Amino acid sequence: MKVFILGLDGASLDLLLPWIDAGRLPGFGRLIGEGSYGILESVPNQRSAAAWTSFQTGKNPGKHGILEFYDRVAGTYDIRFVNARTRDGRSFFRIASDAGKRMTAINVPMSYPAEKVNGNFLAGLDAPGANSPGFSHPPSLIREVEAAAGRYVIEPGMTGCIVNGDVDRAVELLFEEIDCKKRTSRYLMHKDPWDLFVTVFRSTDAVHHCFWKYHDPTHPQHDPAEAAKYGDVILQAYRKIDEYLSEILGELDSDTLLLVVSDHGCGQKHPAGNQLNAWLASRGYLTYEKAAVGARGPGSRLLGSLYRWGIAKTPRKTKERLWRLFPGFRDRVQSRLCFSGIDWQNTRAFSDTLFPTVWINLRGREPCGVVEPGEDARRLCDRIREDLLACRDAVTGERIVDRVLLREEIYSGPHVDKAPDLLVRWREDTVIHGIRMDEAAEGASGGERATTPFIPGEDYRVISGDHRLNGILFCRNPRREVSRERLEKASLMDIAPTTLYALGLPVPEDMDGRVLTGLFDRAFLESHPIRRSHGRAEEEAQTPPRVNGQGGDYEDAEDEEKVKERLRSLGYLE
């Protein structure tokens, strides 16, 4: 069989099914009426870099080694940005191509530099720019695409517009980028024959992040007057993609398996993650310097305000020149905002406040570590986990934490040590206004002053949507006649082995995902038994070369700065 995969970053059944049933998305309505659908569970941390790499490799992040858009630098509190060079293991693109299959891939996150496949490849958002060396394969492809389909846009860059109050312009940029991906996908779909075609629309994730509060009346920042104007922007984005889906449904032949997948789901963003250091301080796990408890708030708030103003008001080209002139400035600002005034010698645990994670201030791992590895660290993790599970909402008093997971419980493989010690999973069935802390504890931590100041990538008043665990899987297999069949829960890691199986190729034994046999009829399964391959030595030989022996560093500092700027504008980083 041939395989066509349409990726919709962040898409959720909670959004799609009501719109399908209301007839708002006729393309999806046709797809579900001719096939199967269900939940596609993301990776544990629900982060795009980890998720899309698991999609490509069929492995959990502990095996492929990418947990975020960056790695922590050993022995410091600093970070280093990564791309596909850091990935441990081959993508199913590479496996299929090496087996002689012809393929096209468009805009898959964490795929830069573009793989030299038997076909066409345009890298994803970890690329510095569309004109960067290695963005496309063959190298001339991007020029050909732009000549045929217009200027190629990697990301719409909406956040700065929204921070600046220009929401209308953000909508324009969103729709321009969707139209760009539709034109590009149409052109490459018909340019050359293919056995495997993969195209990812990241616009869905961007619109969730920026427009959720207008769409969701339960969001604390929902304004009915604003919702009257912008409340259907998310639906409009999906309707544009629905038009493209309708087109390909009419064009794919009876030998093509169609999969529509997302890397995670979507929902409200709330301030609790931003408050983790304040909460840790309130429980005595983190200590602020005495002078900082009363003084750090106004200074940090001012710094955060100035930084937010600079992102909103400064033109992109000007910012890029500033980042080149002062390459470490933004990292120092974020470090100041996240870790200002922390007394590291008396701090046992901390969060970077960007994501719901906790790191133990471990001796020998952290530059100012105080907790002994082994039993002391395990006992501390257990105490923090117990306390986190008891956290309550600042307004309603309801419990707000669903689970607290040790990294060893959710990851396996040689790269587990890259993961934070604890991962907090917030409840998704309630509105979270923040973490309740009693007055005495707030006084010890500086109260609200100890909360990291809001900046665009964290501010739930600007970035109002966030990731959820469950994404989507829609399937149409022309050889298997079903209608609106509900699938059992699948994993994002299942897509790689399922695709290889559909293409008639063996599945590497070290993939964590499984072949989704429920997508195929009995006759096909009986005539095409699942085959396994070893190939670890071959895989190591095919892994993209690491830069300077480190893995993941961008060869050009200016390129790394461009990626940092894009990730900040998307709300993934500040």
MIDREN-595428 format. One record per residue (C-alpha): residue number from 1; x, z, y. Coordinates in steps of 0.1 Angstrom, whole numbers. Each point is the difference from the previous one (the first is absolute). Layout:
   nr     c1     c3     c2
  NUM      X      Z      Y
...
This chain:
   nr     c1     c3     c2
    1      0      0      0
    2      9     -2     37
    3     -4     30     22
    4    -11      3     36
    5      4     34     17
    6    -16      8     33
    7     14     33     14
    8    -21     19     26
    9     21     29     13
   10    -20     32      0
   11    -33    -14    -11
   12    -25     24    -15
   13    -32     -2    -21
   14    -16     25     24
   15      2    -28     27
   16     -6    -31    -21
   17    -29      9    -23
   18    -25      9     27
   19      8    -32     19
   20     -2    -21    -32
   21    -34     15     -8
   22    -12     -6     35
   23     10    -37     -2
   24     26      4     27
   25     29    -14    -21
   26    -14    -30    -20
   27     35     -9    -14
   28      5     34    -15
   29    -37      0    -11
   30      7    -32    -20
   31     32     14    -14
   32    -16     32    -12
   33    -29    -20    -14
   34     23    -21    -21
   35     25     27    -11
   36     11     36     -2
   37      9     27     25
   38     13     35      1
   39     24     25     14
   40     37     -7      2
   41     19     33      3
   42     30      0     23
   43     33     17     -4
   44     -1     38      6
   45     12      0     36
   46    -23    -29      9
   47     27    -15     23
   48      2    -38      4
   49     37     -4     -7
   50     -2     19    -33
   51    -33    -15    -10
   52      8    -37      5
   53     33      5    -18
   54    -19     15    -29
   55    -23    -30      2
   56     30    -23     -3
   57     19     18    -27
   58    -27     17    -21
   59     21     33      3
   60     -6     33     17
   61     20      8     31
   62     23     23    -20
   63     12    -30    -19
   64      1    -27     27
   65     15     24     27
   66    -21     -9     31
   67    -22     28     11
   68     -2     -9     37
   69     12    -25     25
   70     31     21      2
   71     23     23    -21
   72     14     33     12
   73     37      0      5
   74     16     24    -23
   75     13     32     16
   76    -19     -6     33
   77    -35      1     14
   78      4    -37      9
   79    -16    -31    -15
   80     11    -35     -9
   81    -24    -29     -1
   82     -3    -20    -33
   83    -13    -33    -12
   84     -3    -18    -33
   85     38      2     -5
   86     -5     37     -8
   87    -25     -7    -27
   88     11      9    -35
   89    -13    -27    -24
   90    -14    -35      1
   91    -34    -10     15
   92    -25    -19    -22
   93      7    -29     25
   94     36     -1    -12
   95    -10      4    -37
   96    -25    -28      2
   97     23    -23     19
   98     29      6    -24
   99    -24    -10    -28
  100     -6    -33     17
  101    -33      7     17
  102     -6    -15     34
  103    -11     25     26
  104     -8      7     37
  105      0     34     16
  106    -11      8     36
  107      4     32     20
  108      5     25    -28
  109     13     32     15
  110     35     11    -11
  111     11    -35    -10
  112     27     -7     25
  113     23    -19     -4
  114    -22    -27    -16
  115      7     -5    -36
  116     15    -33    -11
  117    -28     -9    -23
  118    -12    -32    -16
  119    -23     -7     29
  120     -8     13     35
  121      5     35     14
  122     -7     16     34
  123     11     36      2
  124    -21     30     13
  125      0     25     28
  126     34     15    -10
  127     15    -33     14
  128     15      3     35
  129    -18    -32     11
  130    -13    -33    -12
  131     32    -17     13
  132     24     25    -17
  133     24    -13    -26
  134    -15      4    -34
  135    -36      2     12
  136    -11    -30    -20
  137     10    -19    -31
  138      9    -27      2
  139     15      8     35
  140    -17    -30     16
  141    -35     12    -13
  142     -9     20     31
  143      7    -29     23
  144    -21    -22    -22
  145    -28     25      0
  146      0      5     38
  147      0    -38      5
  148    -30     -3    -23
  149    -20     32      6
  150     12     13     34
  151     21     30     10
  152      4     25    -28
  153     -8     36      8
  154     13     28    -22
  155    -21     28     15
  156    -25     -1     29
  157     16     30     20
  158    -33     16     10
  159     10     36      5
  160     17     -4     33
  161    -31    -18     14
  162    -22     29    -11
  163     23     27     14
  164      0    -20     32
  165    -38     -1      0
  166     -2    -38     -6
  167    -22      1    -31
  168    -13    -35      7
  169     35    -14     -2
  170      5     19    -33
  171    -30    -18    -15
  172     13    -34     12
  173     34      7    -17
  174    -17     11    -32
  175    -21    -31     -3
  176     29    -23      9
  177     21     15    -27
  178    -27     -3    -27
  179     -5    -37     10
  180     38     -5     -3
  181      0     14    -35
  182    -30    -21    -10
  183     16    -32     13
  184     33      8    -16
  185    -16      8    -34
  186    -21    -31      1
  187     30    -22      7
  188     23     15    -27
  189    -28      1    -25
  190     -2    -38      2
  191     36     -8      8
  192     14      2    -36
  193    -13      6    -35
  194      2     36    -11
  195     -6     23    -30
  196      0     32     21
  197    -12      4     36
  198      1     33     19
  199    -11      5     36
  200     -5     33     18
  201    -21      7     31
  202     13     31     16
  203    -25     -4     29
  204    -24     22    -20
  205     23     29      1
  206      8     -4     37
  207    -37     -2     10
  208     -7     32    -20
  209     27     19     17
  210    -10    -11     35
  211    -38     -3     -1
  212    -12     26    -25
  213    -13     24     26
  214    -23    -27     15
  215    -13     -8    -35
  216     -5     35    -14
  217    -26     22     18
  218     14     31    -18
  219     35     -4     15
  220      6     28     25
  221     11    -26     26
  222    -31    -22     -5
  223    -16    -11     33
  224    -34    -17     -3
  225      6    -20     31
  226     33    -14    -12
  227    -15     -5    -35
  228    -26    -23     15
  229     27    -23     10
  230     27      4    -27
  231    -19     15    -29
  232     -2    -32    -20
  233     36    -12      6
  234     10     11    -35
  235    -30    -20    -15
  236      9    -30     21
  237     36      1    -14
  238    -14      0    -35
  239    -25    -28      8
  240     29    -22     11
  241     18      7    -33
  242    -33     -5    -19
  243     -1    -35     14
  244     34     -7    -16
  245    -11     16    -33
  246    -30    -23     -1
  247     22    -30      4
  248     24      9    -28
  249    -29      9    -23
  250    -11    -36      3
  251     34    -14     -5
  252     16     20    -29
  253     -4    -18    -34
  254    -12     14    -33
  255     36      8    -11
  256      7     25     29
  257     -5     37     -1
  258     -9     14     34
  259     10     36      9
  260     -9     16     33
  261     20     33      4
  262      9     26     26
  263     30     24      0
  264    -21     30     10
  265    -34      9     15
  266     -9     11     35
  267    -17     28     19
  268      3     24     29
  269     33     11     15
  270      0     37     11
  271     25     23     17
  272      7     23    -29
  273     31    -18    -11
  274     13      3     35
  275     -4     37     -2
  276     20      7    -32
  277     31     14     18
  278    -22     23     21
  279    -18     11    -32
  280     33      6    -18
  281     12     21     29
  282    -33     19      0
  283      6     10    -37
  284     36      9      6
  285     16    -30    -18
  286     13    -15     32
  287     15     18     29
  288      3    -11     36
  289     28     13     23
  290    -14     27     22
  291      5    -18     32
  292    -17    -31    -14
  293    -33     17     -9
  294    -10      3     35
  295     20    -28     15
  296      0    -29    -24
  297    -37     -8      5
  298      0    -13     36
  299     33    -18     -4
  300     -9    -16    -32
  301    -34    -10     13
  302     16    -16     30
  303     25    -18    -21
  304    -28    -12    -23
  305    -21    -11     30
  306     29    -20     15
  307      7    -16    -33
  308    -36    -10     -5
  309     -2    -14     35
  310     32    -20     -6
  311    -14    -15    -31
  312    -32     -9     17
  313     14    -14     33
  314     33    -16     -9
  315     -1    -37    -11
  316     12     -6    -35
  317     30    -21     11
  318     11     27     24
  319     -3     27    -27
  320     21    -21    -24
  321     27     -3     26
  322     -1     38      6
  323      2      6    -37
  324     31    -22     -3
  325     16     18     30
  326     -9     34    -13
  327     -4     -4    -38
  328     -3     37     -9
  329    -24     10     28
  330    -33     -2    -19
  331     14     18    -30
  332     12     28     22
  333    -34      2     18
  334    -18      2    -33
  335     24     26    -13
  336     -5     20     32
  337    -38     -3     -3
  338     -1      9    -37
  339     27     26     -2
  340      3     14     35
  341     10     37      0
  342      1      5    -37
  343     24     28    -11
  344     13    -17    -31
  345     20     30    -12
  346    -33     19     -3
  347    -22    -29    -12
  348     -8     -4    -37
  349    -24    -30      2
  350     -9    -27     25
  351    -20    -32      4
  352      9    -31     20
  353    -36      2     12
  354     -4    -38     -5
  355    -15      3    -34
  356    -15     28    -21
  357     32     11    -17
  358     21     31     -1
  359     38      1     -6
  360     18     32    -11
  361     30      7     22
  362     22     -1    -30
  363     36     12      0
  364     23    -28     -9
  365    -25    -27      8
  366    -10      7     36
  367     28      4     26
  368    -13     36      9
  369    -16      8    -34
  370     -7     36     -8
  371    -21     -1    -32
  372     20      1    -33
  373     -8    -28    -24
  374    -16      8    -33
  375    -23     30     -5
  376     -1     11     37
  377    -11    -35     11
  378    -26     -2    -28
  379    -15     34      9
  380     -1    -11     37
  381    -18    -32     -9
  382    -26     19    -20
  383     -6     24     29
  384     -4    -27     26
  385    -23    -20    -24
  386    -22     31     -4
  387     -2      6     37
  388     -7    -37      8
  389    -29     -1    -25
  390    -15     29     20
  391      1    -18     33
  392    -33     -3     19
  393    -14    -23     26
  394      5     12     36
  395    -37     -6      8
  396    -21      2    -31
  397     21     24    -20
  398     -2    -22    -31
  399     30     -4    -23
  400     18    -32      9
  401     27     -5    -26
  402     -9    -17    -33
  403     33      2    -18
  404     36      9      6
  405     24    -19    -23
  406     36      6     -9
  407     20    -32      0
  408      9      4    -36
  409    -37      0     -9
  410     -7    -34     15
  411     32    -20     -2
  412     24     -8    -28
  413     33    -19     -1
  414     35      0     16
  415    -13      2     36
  416    -23     31     -1
  417     25     19     22
  418     -9    -23     29
  419    -35     15      1
  420    -11     30     21
  421     -3     32    -20
  422    -37      4      5
  423    -27    -26      7
  424    -33     12     16
  425    -31    -18     -8
  426    -28      7     25
  427    -36      1    -10
  428    -17    -34      5
  429    -36     13     -2
  430     -1     19     32
  431      9     -3     37
  432     32     17      8
  433      5     13     36
  434     33     18     -6
  435     15     30    -17
  436    -14     34      8
  437     27     25      9
  438     -7     36     11
  439      9     11     35
  440     29     23    -11
  441     15    -28    -21
  442     -4    -25     29
  443     18     23     23
  444     29      3    -24
  445      3    -38     -2
  446     -8     -8     36
  447    -36     -9     -9
  448    -10    -35     12
  449     33     -2     19
  450     17     -1    -34
  451    -19    -30    -11
  452     19    -33      3
  453    -12    -17     32
  454    -22    -30     -6
  455     18    -33      1
  456    -15    -34     -9
  457      9     -2    -37
  458    -14     35     -6
  459    -28      4     25
  460    -33     -1    -19
  461    -17     -8     34
  462     19    -33      0
  463      8     -7    -37
  464    -34     12    -12
  465      1    -14    -36
  466     22     10    -28
  467      7     -7    -37
  468    -20     11    -30
  469      9      1    -37
  470    -24    -26    -13
  471      3    -37      8
  472    -19    -29    -15
  473      2    -24    -29
  474    -23    -31     -1
  475      4    -25    -28
  476    -14    -34     -9
  477     11    -15    -33
  478    -18    -33     -5
  479      5      3    -37
  480    -19     33     -1
  481    -36     -1     12
  482    -11     33     15
  483    -19     11     31
  484      7     31     21
  485     17     17    -29
  486     15     34      9
  487     35      4    -12
  488     16     32    -10
  489     25     14     25
  490     32    -20      0
  491     34      7     16
  492     18    -21     26
  493     29     -1    -25
  494    -22    -19    -25
  495     -1    -32     22
  496     36    -11     -9
  497     -3      2    -38
  498    -36    -14      1
  499     13    -30     20
  500     29     -6    -23
  501    -23      1    -30
  502    -25    -24     16
  503     29    -24      6
  504     10      2    -37
  505     31     20      6
  506     13     31    -17
  507     -3     34     18
  508     32     20      6
  509     -2     33    -20
  510     11     21     29
  511    -30     -9     22
  512    -22     31      4
  513    -31    -22      5
  514    -22    -13    -29
  515    -16    -34     -6
  516    -36      2     11
  517    -15    -14    -32
  518    -35      5     13
  519      5    -30     23
  520      3    -24    -30
  521    -24    -11    -27
  522      6      9    -36
  523      9    -35    -11
  524     28     -2     26
  525     13     35     -9
  526      1     -9    -37
  527     17    -34      6
  528     24     15     25
  529     14     33    -13
  530     19     21     26
  531     37     -5     -3
  532     27     24     12
  533     35     -7     13
  534     30     23      5
  535     22    -18     25
  536     14     30     18
  537     35    -16      3
  538    -16    -32     12
  539    -21     20     25
  540     31     17     15
  541     17    -33      4
  542    -30    -14     19
  543     -6     30     23
  544      8    -11     37
  545     35     10     10
  546      4     32     19
  547     15      1     35
  548     33     17      4
  549     -6     17    -34
  550    -27     22     15
  551    -32    -20     -6
  552    -26     -8     26
  553     20      0     32
  554     -7    -30     23
  555     32    -20      5
  556     -7     -3     37
  557     -9     31     21
  558    -22    -21     23
  559    -20    -11    -31
  560     -5     36    -10
  561    -12      9     35
  562    -26    -28     -2
  563    -14     14    -32
  564     -1     35     14
  565    -19    -12     30
  566    -26    -18    -22
  567     -5     30    -23
  568     -4     23     30
  569    -26    -24     15
  570    -19      2    -33
  571     -1     37     -1
  572     23      4    -30
  573     28     15     20
  574      8     16     33
